[in-house]
Amino acid sequence: MGLHDDPSVREILILRTAAIRADLLCRGPDGTWPREPAIITEGDLALDSIGLRTPLAGLYRSTRLRRSPGS
């Protein structure tokens, strides 16, 4: 059984390592997955299934991809 097949999985998040970018798949109310992920490159990342909202850039703050203030 893959993640897509487990009905308890509501969201799948992929954090990229070559750029500040998250790909987010969210299962629809009817249980289907979208064909393409939502692509997030700035602003907040929200994982509604676990009640998480955080700035995307903050997830990269200790990496070589961190953004300097004002960028």
N, C-alpha and C positions, 0 to 999 in steps of 0.2 A: 504494500500500500504506500503510495506517495503522498506528499503533503496535500496535493490537489484533491486527493480522494478522501482525506480525513475530514468529516463534517465539522469537527470541532475547530479546525483551522479557519479563521476568518480573514486573516491578512498575511501576506508574505512580503517581507521587506528585504531588498538587496541594496546594500551600501557599496558604492563603487570605491575603488582604491586609486584610480588614476585621475579622478576629478571629484569635486564636491558634488555628489549626485546620489539620489536615492530613487530606486524603482520600487513602486508600491502597487501590489495587486490586492484588491479588496473584493471578497466574495459578495455577490449581489444578494438581495433579499430572497430571491428564488433559488439560491444555492449555486449559481453559475459564476464562473470566473470571467473577467474581461479578456478580450483578445490581446490587449496591450496594457502594460503597466502605466500608472500615473508617474510622470517623471518630475521629480522635485529637485531644483538646483539652488533655491534660496528660500528664505522665510522659515516658517515652522513646519516640522514634520509631526503629523498626528497619527497615532495608532489608536483608533477608537475602541478596538476590542479590549485594550488593556488600560484605557484612560490616560495615555501618554501624549503630551504635547511638549515639544522641545525645539529650540532652534537647530536647524540642520547643521549650520556651521559649527555649532558647539560640539557636535559629535566628532569633528575633525580637529579640535583645538590642540591636541597633542601630536598631530601628524605634520608631515611636510606640506600638506595642503591647506594648513590653517590660513585664514584670511587675516591680514593686518587690519587694525582699526581704521575705519573710513573707506575700506575697499569693498 
